[in-house]
């Protein structure tokens, strides 16, 4: 999928391509790439859950 040059989508795809190219150029094992992607997603998920919990705690305090 091609995006309009210099659009937000174009930059996002370029950054992803550069990251993947670096892994491939360094001959990183596919399993390490998979684990790194999983770790990034897991960390982001945990952070989102912590924020969700914190916001709900605050909402509960406001309602009391």
PDB file of N, CA, C, O and CB in Angstrom:
ATOM      1  N   UNK A   1       0.853  -1.172   0.000  1.00  0.00           N
ATOM      2  CA  UNK A   1       0.000   0.000   0.000  1.00  0.00           C
ATOM      3  C   UNK A   1       0.897   1.233   0.000  1.00  0.00           C
ATOM      4  O   UNK A   1       1.768   1.383   0.857  1.00  0.00           O
ATOM      5  CB  UNK A   1      -0.970   0.000   1.226  1.00  0.00           C
ATOM      6  N   UNK A   2       0.676   2.088  -0.950  1.00  0.00           N
ATOM      7  CA  UNK A   2       1.450   3.319  -1.029  1.00  0.00           C
ATOM      8  C   UNK A   2       0.626   4.484  -0.498  1.00  0.00           C
ATOM      9  O   UNK A   2      -0.586   4.561  -0.703  1.00  0.00           O
ATOM     10  CB  UNK A   2       1.902   3.591  -2.478  1.00  0.00           C
ATOM     11  N   UNK A   3       1.313   5.381   0.185  1.00  0.00           N
ATOM     12  CA  UNK A   3       0.656   6.547   0.758  1.00  0.00           C
ATOM     13  C   UNK A   3       1.188   7.805   0.092  1.00  0.00           C
ATOM     14  O   UNK A   3       2.250   7.803  -0.530  1.00  0.00           O
ATOM     15  CB  UNK A   3       0.868   6.607   2.286  1.00  0.00           C
ATOM     16  N   UNK A   4       0.423   8.875   0.240  1.00  0.00           N
ATOM     17  CA  UNK A   4       0.853  10.163  -0.288  1.00  0.00           C
ATOM     18  C   UNK A   4       2.184  10.531   0.377  1.00  0.00           C
ATOM     19  O   UNK A   4       2.299  10.471   1.601  1.00  0.00           O
ATOM     20  CB  UNK A   4      -0.234  11.271  -0.040  1.00  0.00           C
ATOM     21  N   UNK A   5       3.191  10.911  -0.421  1.00  0.00           N
ATOM     22  CA  UNK A   5       4.501  11.242   0.171  1.00  0.00           C
ATOM     23  C   UNK A   5       4.389  12.278   1.284  1.00  0.00           C
ATOM     24  O   UNK A   5       3.666  13.269   1.174  1.00  0.00           O
ATOM     25  CB  UNK A   5       5.448  11.757  -0.907  1.00  0.00           C
ATOM     26  N   UNK A   6       5.124  12.015   2.349  1.00  0.00           N
ATOM     27  CA  UNK A   6       5.239  12.882   3.526  1.00  0.00           C
ATOM     28  C   UNK A   6       3.964  12.994   4.345  1.00  0.00           C
ATOM     29  O   UNK A   6       3.869  13.846   5.229  1.00  0.00           O
ATOM     30  CB  UNK A   6       5.656  14.245   3.101  1.00  0.00           C
ATOM     31  N   UNK A   7       2.990  12.151   4.067  1.00  0.00           N
ATOM     32  CA  UNK A   7       1.791  12.119   4.907  1.00  0.00           C
ATOM     33  C   UNK A   7       2.131  11.389   6.201  1.00  0.00           C
ATOM     34  O   UNK A   7       3.186  10.764   6.310  1.00  0.00           O
ATOM     35  CB  UNK A   7       0.592  11.426   4.168  1.00  0.00           C
ATOM     36  N   UNK A   8       1.246  11.469   7.167  1.00  0.00           N
ATOM     37  CA  UNK A   8       1.450  10.769   8.435  1.00  0.00           C
ATOM     38  C   UNK A   8       1.608   9.274   8.189  1.00  0.00           C
ATOM     39  O   UNK A   8       2.474   8.626   8.776  1.00  0.00           O
ATOM     40  CB  UNK A   8       0.275  11.035   9.403  1.00  0.00           C
ATOM     41  N   UNK A   9       0.771   8.740   7.326  1.00  0.00           N
ATOM     42  CA  UNK A   9       0.829   7.304   7.025  1.00  0.00           C
ATOM     43  C   UNK A   9       2.153   6.927   6.356  1.00  0.00           C
ATOM     44  O   UNK A   9       2.734   5.885   6.661  1.00  0.00           O
ATOM     45  CB  UNK A   9      -0.348   6.901   6.119  1.00  0.00           C
ATOM     46  N   UNK A  10       2.616   7.765   5.460  1.00  0.00           N
ATOM     47  CA  UNK A  10       3.866   7.525   4.757  1.00  0.00           C
ATOM     48  C   UNK A  10       5.034   7.468   5.741  1.00  0.00           C
ATOM     49  O   UNK A  10       5.880   6.577   5.665  1.00  0.00           O
ATOM     50  CB  UNK A  10       4.105   8.615   3.702  1.00  0.00           C
ATOM     51  N   UNK A  11       5.069   8.431   6.666  1.00  0.00           N
ATOM     52  CA  UNK A  11       6.131   8.446   7.682  1.00  0.00           C
ATOM     53  C   UNK A  11       6.047   7.211   8.574  1.00  0.00           C
ATOM     54  O   UNK A  11       7.067   6.591   8.875  1.00  0.00           O
ATOM     55  CB  UNK A  11       6.041   9.725   8.541  1.00  0.00           C
ATOM     56  N   UNK A  12       4.849   6.857   8.990  1.00  0.00           N
ATOM     57  CA  UNK A  12       4.668   5.703   9.861  1.00  0.00           C
ATOM     58  C   UNK A  12       5.185   4.433   9.185  1.00  0.00           C
ATOM     59  O   UNK A  12       5.898   3.638   9.798  1.00  0.00           O
ATOM     60  CB  UNK A  12       3.187   5.543  10.239  1.00  0.00           C
ATOM     61  N   UNK A  13       4.821   4.253   7.922  1.00  0.00           N
ATOM     62  CA  UNK A  13       5.286   3.074   7.183  1.00  0.00           C
ATOM     63  C   UNK A  13       6.805   3.110   6.997  1.00  0.00           C
ATOM     64  O   UNK A  13       7.468   2.077   7.088  1.00  0.00           O
ATOM     65  CB  UNK A  13       4.586   2.987   5.811  1.00  0.00           C
ATOM     66  N   UNK A  14       7.348   4.288   6.739  1.00  0.00           N
ATOM     67  CA  UNK A  14       8.798   4.423   6.564  1.00  0.00           C
ATOM     68  C   UNK A  14       9.538   4.030   7.829  1.00  0.00           C
ATOM     69  O   UNK A  14      10.545   3.326   7.758  1.00  0.00           O
ATOM     70  CB  UNK A  14       9.163   5.855   6.171  1.00  0.00           C
ATOM     71  N   UNK A  15       9.053   4.478   9.008  1.00  0.00           N
ATOM     72  CA  UNK A  15       9.701   4.135  10.272  1.00  0.00           C
ATOM     73  C   UNK A  15       9.663   2.633  10.516  1.00  0.00           C
ATOM     74  O   UNK A  15      10.649   2.045  10.962  1.00  0.00           O
ATOM     75  CB  UNK A  15       9.031   4.872  11.433  1.00  0.00           C
ATOM     76  N   UNK A  16       8.527   2.016  10.223  1.00  0.00           N
ATOM     77  CA  UNK A  16       8.414   0.572  10.399  1.00  0.00           C
ATOM     78  C   UNK A  16       9.361  -0.154   9.456  1.00  0.00           C
ATOM     79  O   UNK A  16      10.024  -1.112   9.854  1.00  0.00           O
ATOM     80  CB  UNK A  16       6.969   0.109  10.163  1.00  0.00           C
ATOM     81  N   UNK A  17       9.427   0.297   8.211  1.00  0.00           N
ATOM     82  CA  UNK A  17      10.326  -0.317   7.230  1.00  0.00           C
ATOM     83  C   UNK A  17      11.776  -0.194   7.686  1.00  0.00           C
ATOM     84  O   UNK A  17      12.534  -1.160   7.595  1.00  0.00           O
ATOM     85  CB  UNK A  17      10.145   0.336   5.842  1.00  0.00           C
ATOM     86  N   UNK A  18      12.172   0.976   8.175  1.00  0.00           N
ATOM     87  CA  UNK A  18      13.545   1.170   8.627  1.00  0.00           C
ATOM     88  C   UNK A  18      13.878   0.238   9.792  1.00  0.00           C
ATOM     89  O   UNK A  18      14.970  -0.327   9.847  1.00  0.00           O
ATOM     90  CB  UNK A  18      13.768   2.629   9.038  1.00  0.00           C
ATOM     91  N   UNK A  19      12.937   0.079  10.721  1.00  0.00           N
ATOM     92  CA  UNK A  19      13.173  -0.809  11.862  1.00  0.00           C
ATOM     93  C   UNK A  19      13.314  -2.254  11.397  1.00  0.00           C
ATOM     94  O   UNK A  19      14.229  -2.960  11.820  1.00  0.00           O
ATOM     95  CB  UNK A  19      12.028  -0.689  12.887  1.00  0.00           C
ATOM     96  N   UNK A  20      12.408  -2.692  10.527  1.00  0.00           N
ATOM     97  CA  UNK A  20      12.482  -4.062  10.026  1.00  0.00           C
ATOM     98  C   UNK A  20      13.740  -4.278   9.193  1.00  0.00           C
ATOM     99  O   UNK A  20      14.384  -5.322   9.296  1.00  0.00           O
ATOM    100  CB  UNK A  20      11.242  -4.391   9.198  1.00  0.00           C
ATOM    101  N   UNK A  21      14.089  -3.293   8.367  1.00  0.00           N
ATOM    102  CA  UNK A  21      15.310  -3.401   7.573  1.00  0.00           C
ATOM    103  C   UNK A  21      16.536  -3.569   8.468  1.00  0.00           C
ATOM    104  O   UNK A  21      17.437  -4.343   8.146  1.00  0.00           O
ATOM    105  CB  UNK A  21      15.476  -2.166   6.680  1.00  0.00           C
ATOM    106  N   UNK A  22      16.574  -2.857   9.576  1.00  0.00           N
ATOM    107  CA  UNK A  22      17.715  -2.955  10.495  1.00  0.00           C
ATOM    108  C   UNK A  22      17.814  -4.371  11.062  1.00  0.00           C
ATOM    109  O   UNK A  22      18.900  -4.949  11.104  1.00  0.00           O
ATOM    110  CB  UNK A  22      17.583  -1.922  11.647  1.00  0.00           C
ATOM    111  N   UNK A  23      16.694  -4.925  11.494  1.00  0.00           N
ATOM    112  CA  UNK A  23      16.704  -6.305  11.987  1.00  0.00           C
ATOM    113  C   UNK A  23      17.220  -7.255  10.905  1.00  0.00           C
ATOM    114  O   UNK A  23      18.084  -8.093  11.163  1.00  0.00           O
ATOM    115  CB  UNK A  23      15.287  -6.731  12.443  1.00  0.00           C
ATOM    116  N   UNK A  24      16.679  -7.111   9.688  1.00  0.00           N
ATOM    117  CA  UNK A  24      17.048  -8.029   8.610  1.00  0.00           C
ATOM    118  C   UNK A  24      18.493  -7.828   8.165  1.00  0.00           C
ATOM    119  O   UNK A  24      19.198  -8.799   7.890  1.00  0.00           O
ATOM    120  CB  UNK A  24      16.112  -7.846   7.422  1.00  0.00           C
ATOM    121  N   UNK A  25      18.934  -6.578   8.093  1.00  0.00           N
ATOM    122  CA  UNK A  25      20.322  -6.298   7.700  1.00  0.00           C
ATOM    123  C   UNK A  25      21.324  -6.851   8.710  1.00  0.00           C
ATOM    124  O   UNK A  25      22.436  -7.236   8.348  1.00  0.00           O
ATOM    125  CB  UNK A  25      20.531  -4.795   7.541  1.00  0.00           C
ATOM    126  N   UNK A  26      20.917  -6.887   9.985  1.00  0.00           N
ATOM    127  CA  UNK A  26      21.779  -7.414  11.043  1.00  0.00           C
ATOM    128  C   UNK A  26      21.636  -8.933  11.195  1.00  0.00           C
ATOM    129  O   UNK A  26      22.227  -9.529  12.095  1.00  0.00           O
ATOM    130  CB  UNK A  26      21.457  -6.728  12.369  1.00  0.00           C
ATOM    131  N   UNK A  27      20.857  -9.546  10.320  1.00  0.00           N
ATOM    132  CA  UNK A  27      20.625 -11.000  10.328  1.00  0.00           C
ATOM    133  C   UNK A  27      20.136 -11.497  11.688  1.00  0.00           C
ATOM    134  O   UNK A  27      20.577 -12.534  12.183  1.00  0.00           O
ATOM    135  CB  UNK A  27      21.908 -11.737   9.945  1.00  0.00           C
ATOM    136  N   UNK A  28      19.213 -10.734  12.279  1.00  0.00           N
ATOM    137  CA  UNK A  28      18.642 -11.117  13.558  1.00  0.00           C
ATOM    138  C   UNK A  28      17.693 -12.292  13.337  1.00  0.00           C
ATOM    139  O   UNK A  28      16.910 -12.307  12.387  1.00  0.00           O
ATOM    140  CB  UNK A  28      17.906  -9.918  14.226  1.00  0.00           C
ATOM    141  N   UNK A  29      17.776 -13.263  14.223  1.00  0.00           N
ATOM    142  CA  UNK A  29      16.928 -14.442  14.147  1.00  0.00           C
ATOM    143  C   UNK A  29      15.460 -14.031  14.205  1.00  0.00           C
ATOM    144  O   UNK A  29      15.081 -13.142  14.968  1.00  0.00           O
ATOM    145  CB  UNK A  29      17.262 -15.427  15.286  1.00  0.00           C
ATOM    146  N   UNK A  30      14.642 -14.688  13.390  1.00  0.00           N
ATOM    147  CA  UNK A  30      13.214 -14.367  13.313  1.00  0.00           C
ATOM    148  C   UNK A  30      12.546 -14.489  14.683  1.00  0.00           C
ATOM    149  O   UNK A  30      11.641 -13.716  14.999  1.00  0.00           O
ATOM    150  CB  UNK A  30      12.515 -15.289  12.303  1.00  0.00           C
ATOM    151  N   UNK A  31      12.976 -15.438  15.487  1.00  0.00           N
ATOM    152  CA  UNK A  31      12.389 -15.625  16.818  1.00  0.00           C
ATOM    153  C   UNK A  31      12.668 -14.405  17.710  1.00  0.00           C
ATOM    154  O   UNK A  31      11.818 -14.027  18.517  1.00  0.00           O
ATOM    155  CB  UNK A  31      12.948 -16.911  17.479  1.00  0.00           C
ATOM    156  N   UNK A  32      13.826 -13.800  17.574  1.00  0.00           N
ATOM    157  CA  UNK A  32      14.153 -12.592  18.353  1.00  0.00           C
ATOM    158  C   UNK A  32      13.281 -11.431  17.885  1.00  0.00           C
ATOM    159  O   UNK A  32      12.794 -10.650  18.703  1.00  0.00           O
ATOM    160  CB  UNK A  32      15.665 -12.228  18.213  1.00  0.00           C
ATOM    161  N   UNK A  33      13.085 -11.316  16.581  1.00  0.00           N
ATOM    162  CA  UNK A  33      12.209 -10.262  16.053  1.00  0.00           C
ATOM    163  C   UNK A  33      10.806 -10.443  16.622  1.00  0.00           C
ATOM    164  O   UNK A  33      10.183  -9.481  17.071  1.00  0.00           O
ATOM    165  CB  UNK A  33      12.177 -10.287  14.491  1.00  0.00           C
ATOM    166  N   UNK A  34      10.315 -11.673  16.602  1.00  0.00           N
ATOM    167  CA  UNK A  34       8.981 -11.964  17.133  1.00  0.00           C
ATOM    168  C   UNK A  34       8.896 -11.594  18.602  1.00  0.00           C
ATOM    169  O   UNK A  34       7.930 -10.965  19.035  1.00  0.00           O
ATOM    170  CB  UNK A  34       8.631 -13.445  16.942  1.00  0.00           C
ATOM    171  N   UNK A  35       9.917 -11.986  19.377  1.00  0.00           N
ATOM    172  CA  UNK A  35       9.916 -11.676  20.815  1.00  0.00           C
ATOM    173  C   UNK A  35       9.973 -10.175  21.066  1.00  0.00           C
ATOM    174  O   UNK A  35       9.291  -9.669  21.957  1.00  0.00           O
ATOM    175  CB  UNK A  35      11.098 -12.360  21.507  1.00  0.00           C
ATOM    176  N   UNK A  36      10.779  -9.462  20.289  1.00  0.00           N
ATOM    177  CA  UNK A  36      10.860  -8.006  20.465  1.00  0.00           C
ATOM    178  C   UNK A  36       9.527  -7.342  20.169  1.00  0.00           C
ATOM    179  O   UNK A  36       9.099  -6.450  20.902  1.00  0.00           O
ATOM    180  CB  UNK A  36      11.947  -7.415  19.563  1.00  0.00           C
ATOM    181  N   UNK A  37       8.867  -7.771  19.100  1.00  0.00           N
ATOM    182  CA  UNK A  37       7.549  -7.204  18.775  1.00  0.00           C
ATOM    183  C   UNK A  37       6.564  -7.513  19.895  1.00  0.00           C
ATOM    184  O   UNK A  37       5.804  -6.642  20.318  1.00  0.00           O
ATOM    185  CB  UNK A  37       7.021  -7.761  17.424  1.00  0.00           C
ATOM    186  N   UNK A  38       6.579  -8.752  20.372  1.00  0.00           N
ATOM    187  CA  UNK A  38       5.683  -9.142  21.466  1.00  0.00           C
ATOM    188  C   UNK A  38       5.965  -8.305  22.717  1.00  0.00           C
ATOM    189  O   UNK A  38       5.033  -7.825  23.361  1.00  0.00           O
ATOM    190  CB  UNK A  38       5.838 -10.649  21.784  1.00  0.00           C
ATOM    191  N   UNK A  39       7.244  -8.126  23.065  1.00  0.00           N
ATOM    192  CA  UNK A  39       7.604  -7.343  24.251  1.00  0.00           C
ATOM    193  C   UNK A  39       7.102  -5.906  24.151  1.00  0.00           C
ATOM    194  O   UNK A  39       6.609  -5.342  25.128  1.00  0.00           O
ATOM    195  CB  UNK A  39       9.119  -7.349  24.448  1.00  0.00           C
ATOM    196  N   UNK A  40       7.233  -5.323  22.968  1.00  0.00           N
ATOM    197  CA  UNK A  40       6.768  -3.947  22.763  1.00  0.00           C
ATOM    198  C   UNK A  40       5.259  -3.867  22.936  1.00  0.00           C
ATOM    199  O   UNK A  40       4.752  -2.972  23.613  1.00  0.00           O
ATOM    200  CB  UNK A  40       7.172  -3.437  21.365  1.00  0.00           C
ATOM    201  N   UNK A  41       4.540  -4.806  22.322  1.00  0.00           N
ATOM    202  CA  UNK A  41       3.080  -4.818  22.442  1.00  0.00           C
ATOM    203  C   UNK A  41       2.637  -5.096  23.874  1.00  0.00           C
ATOM    204  O   UNK A  41       1.687  -4.486  24.364  1.00  0.00           O
ATOM    205  CB  UNK A  41       2.481  -5.861  21.502  1.00  0.00           C
ATOM    206  N   UNK A  42       3.328  -6.021  24.548  1.00  0.00           N
ATOM    207  CA  UNK A  42       2.997  -6.352  25.930  1.00  0.00           C
ATOM    208  C   UNK A  42       3.216  -5.155  26.851  1.00  0.00           C
ATOM    209  O   UNK A  42       2.385  -4.868  27.712  1.00  0.00           O
ATOM    210  CB  UNK A  42       3.832  -7.540  26.405  1.00  0.00           C
ATOM    211  N   UNK A  43       4.325  -4.468  26.667  1.00  0.00           N
ATOM    212  CA  UNK A  43       4.620  -3.283  27.481  1.00  0.00           C
ATOM    213  C   UNK A  43       3.564  -2.206  27.267  1.00  0.00           C
ATOM    214  O   UNK A  43       3.090  -1.590  28.221  1.00  0.00           O
ATOM    215  CB  UNK A  43       6.016  -2.729  27.146  1.00  0.00           C
ATOM    216  N   UNK A  44       3.208  -1.989  26.029  1.00  0.00           N
ATOM    217  CA  UNK A  44       2.194  -0.976  25.727  1.00  0.00           C
ATOM    218  C   UNK A  44       0.847  -1.362  26.330  1.00  0.00           C
ATOM    219  O   UNK A  44       0.127  -0.514  26.857  1.00  0.00           O
ATOM    220  CB  UNK A  44       2.059  -0.784  24.206  1.00  0.00           C
ATOM    221  N   UNK A  45       0.516  -2.634  26.247  1.00  0.00           N
ATOM    222  CA  UNK A  45      -0.738  -3.133  26.811  1.00  0.00           C
ATOM    223  C   UNK A  45      -0.768  -2.948  28.327  1.00  0.00           C
ATOM    224  O   UNK A  45      -1.774  -2.504  28.881  1.00  0.00           O
ATOM    225  CB  UNK A  45      -0.932  -4.614  26.456  1.00  0.00           C
ATOM    226  N   UNK A  46       0.319  -3.283  28.988  1.00  0.00           N
ATOM    227  CA  UNK A  46       0.395  -3.124  30.447  1.00  0.00           C
ATOM    228  C   UNK A  46       0.249  -1.664  30.832  1.00  0.00           C
ATOM    229  O   UNK A  46      -0.461  -1.333  31.782  1.00  0.00           O
ATOM    230  CB  UNK A  46       1.724  -3.682  30.988  1.00  0.00           C
ATOM    231  N   UNK A  47       0.917  -0.796  30.098  1.00  0.00           N
ATOM    232  CA  UNK A  47       0.827   0.634  30.393  1.00  0.00           C
ATOM    233  C   UNK A  47      -0.611   1.131  30.212  1.00  0.00           C
ATOM    234  O   UNK A  47      -1.113   1.899  31.032  1.00  0.00           O
ATOM    235  CB  UNK A  47       1.789   1.433  29.486  1.00  0.00           C
ATOM    236  N   UNK A  48      -1.265   0.693  29.139  1.00  0.00           N
ATOM    237  CA  UNK A  48      -2.650   1.100  28.890  1.00  0.00           C
ATOM    238  C   UNK A  48      -3.564   0.600  30.000  1.00  0.00           C
ATOM    239  O   UNK A  48      -4.462   1.319  30.440  1.00  0.00           O
ATOM    240  CB  UNK A  48      -3.134   0.573  27.528  1.00  0.00           C
ATOM    241  N   UNK A  49      -3.340  -0.634  30.457  1.00  0.00           N
ATOM    242  CA  UNK A  49      -4.165  -1.189  31.538  1.00  0.00           C
ATOM    243  C   UNK A  49      -3.943  -0.418  32.839  1.00  0.00           C
ATOM    244  O   UNK A  49      -4.893  -0.148  33.575  1.00  0.00           O
ATOM    245  CB  UNK A  49      -3.846  -2.686  31.748  1.00  0.00           C
ATOM    246  N   UNK A  50      -2.693  -0.067  33.116  1.00  0.00           N
ATOM    247  CA  UNK A  50      -2.402   0.714  34.329  1.00  0.00           C
ATOM    248  C   UNK A  50      -3.102   2.066  34.272  1.00  0.00           C
ATOM    249  O   UNK A  50      -3.661   2.518  35.271  1.00  0.00           O
ATOM    250  CB  UNK A  50      -0.877   0.912  34.499  1.00  0.00           C
ATOM    251  N   UNK A  51      -3.075   2.708  33.118  1.00  0.00           N
ATOM    252  CA  UNK A  51      -3.746   4.001  32.970  1.00  0.00           C
ATOM    253  C   UNK A  51      -5.258   3.835  33.111  1.00  0.00           C
ATOM    254  O   UNK A  51      -5.910   4.646  33.769  1.00  0.00           O
ATOM    255  CB  UNK A  51      -3.402   4.639  31.607  1.00  0.00           C
ATOM    256  N   UNK A  52      -5.814   2.800  32.505  1.00  0.00           N
ATOM    257  CA  UNK A  52      -7.242   2.509  32.613  1.00  0.00           C
ATOM    258  C   UNK A  52      -7.630   2.318  34.085  1.00  0.00           C
ATOM    259  O   UNK A  52      -8.633   2.863  34.547  1.00  0.00           O
ATOM    260  CB  UNK A  52      -7.606   1.247  31.786  1.00  0.00           C
ATOM    261  N   UNK A  53      -6.836   1.549  34.802  1.00  0.00           N
ATOM    262  CA  UNK A  53      -7.103   1.292  36.219  1.00  0.00           C
ATOM    263  C   UNK A  53      -7.033   2.588  37.027  1.00  0.00           C
ATOM    264  O   UNK A  53      -7.886   2.848  37.875  1.00  0.00           O
ATOM    265  CB  UNK A  53      -6.102   0.262  36.777  1.00  0.00           C
ATOM    266  N   UNK A  54      -6.027   3.381  36.759  1.00  0.00           N
ATOM    267  CA  UNK A  54      -5.853   4.644  37.483  1.00  0.00           C
ATOM    268  C   UNK A  54      -7.039   5.577  37.233  1.00  0.00           C
ATOM    269  O   UNK A  54      -7.540   6.209  38.163  1.00  0.00           O
ATOM    270  CB  UNK A  54      -4.536   5.331  37.062  1.00  0.00           C
ATOM    271  N   UNK A  55      -7.481   5.663  35.993  1.00  0.00           N
ATOM    272  CA  UNK A  55      -8.616   6.528  35.661  1.00  0.00           C
ATOM    273  C   UNK A  55      -9.893   6.025  36.327  1.00  0.00           C
ATOM    274  O   UNK A  55     -10.670   6.818  36.857  1.00  0.00           O
ATOM    275  CB  UNK A  55      -8.809   6.603  34.136  1.00  0.00           C
ATOM    276  N   UNK A  56     -10.112   4.712  36.304  1.00  0.00           N
ATOM    277  CA  UNK A  56     -11.309   4.169  36.953  1.00  0.00           C
ATOM    278  C   UNK A  56     -11.274   4.374  38.457  1.00  0.00           C
ATOM    279  O   UNK A  56     -12.311   4.634  39.067  1.00  0.00           O
ATOM    280  CB  UNK A  56     -11.454   2.688  36.639  1.00  0.00           C
ATOM    281  N   UNK A  57     -10.100   4.261  39.068  1.00  0.00           N
ATOM    282  CA  UNK A  57      -9.976   4.542  40.503  1.00  0.00           C
ATOM    283  C   UNK A  57     -10.364   5.986  40.792  1.00  0.00           C
ATOM    284  O   UNK A  57     -11.073   6.262  41.760  1.00  0.00           O
ATOM    285  CB  UNK A  57      -8.536   4.267  40.994  1.00  0.00           C
ATOM    286  N   UNK A  58      -9.902   6.900  39.958  1.00  0.00           N
ATOM    287  CA  UNK A  58     -10.239   8.310  40.134  1.00  0.00           C
ATOM    288  C   UNK A  58     -11.740   8.529  39.955  1.00  0.00           C
ATOM    289  O   UNK A  58     -12.357   9.257  40.733  1.00  0.00           O
ATOM    290  CB  UNK A  58      -9.449   9.181  39.143  1.00  0.00           C
ATOM    291  N   UNK A  59     -12.321   7.913  38.948  1.00  0.00           N
ATOM    292  CA  UNK A  59     -13.777   8.036  38.738  1.00  0.00           C
ATOM    293  C   UNK A  59     -14.539   7.518  39.946  1.00  0.00           C
ATOM    294  O   UNK A  59     -15.513   8.132  40.381  1.00  0.00           O
ATOM    295  CB  UNK A  59     -14.216   7.268  37.469  1.00  0.00           C
ATOM    296  N   UNK A  60     -14.097   6.383  40.493  1.00  0.00           N
ATOM    297  CA  UNK A  60     -14.754   5.845  41.688  1.00  0.00           C
ATOM    298  C   UNK A  60     -14.675   6.800  42.860  1.00  0.00           C
ATOM    299  O   UNK A  60     -15.643   6.942  43.607  1.00  0.00           O
ATOM    300  CB  UNK A  60     -14.138   4.518  42.074  1.00  0.00           C
ATOM    301  N   UNK A  61     -13.542   7.455  43.034  1.00  0.00           N
ATOM    302  CA  UNK A  61     -13.380   8.426  44.130  1.00  0.00           C
ATOM    303  C   UNK A  61     -14.279   9.632  43.929  1.00  0.00           C
ATOM    304  O   UNK A  61     -14.810  10.181  44.896  1.00  0.00           O
ATOM    305  CB  UNK A  61     -11.919   8.881  44.239  1.00  0.00           C
ATOM    306  N   UNK A  62     -14.453  10.047  42.691  1.00  0.00           N
ATOM    307  CA  UNK A  62     -15.306  11.204  42.392  1.00  0.00           C
ATOM    308  C   UNK A  62     -16.763  10.885  42.712  1.00  0.00           C
ATOM    309  O   UNK A  62     -17.498  11.735  43.215  1.00  0.00           O
ATOM    310  CB  UNK A  62     -15.162  11.620  40.908  1.00  0.00           C
ATOM    311  N   UNK A  63     -17.168   9.665  42.420  1.00  0.00           N
ATOM    312  CA  UNK A  63     -18.562   9.262  42.641  1.00  0.00           C
ATOM    313  C   UNK A  63     -18.876   9.149  44.132  1.00  0.00           C
ATOM    314  O   UNK A  63     -20.010   9.407  44.536  1.00  0.00           O
ATOM    315  CB  UNK A  63     -18.850   7.924  41.942  1.00  0.00           C
ATOM    316  N   UNK A  64     -17.908   8.773  44.953  1.00  0.00           N
ATOM    317  CA  UNK A  64     -18.130   8.558  46.399  1.00  0.00           C
ATOM    318  C   UNK A  64     -18.651   9.785  47.077  1.00  0.00           C
ATOM    319  O   UNK A  64     -18.887   9.770  48.285  1.00  0.00           O
ATOM    320  CB  UNK A  64     -16.855   8.125  47.077  1.00  0.00           C
TER     321      UNK A  64
END
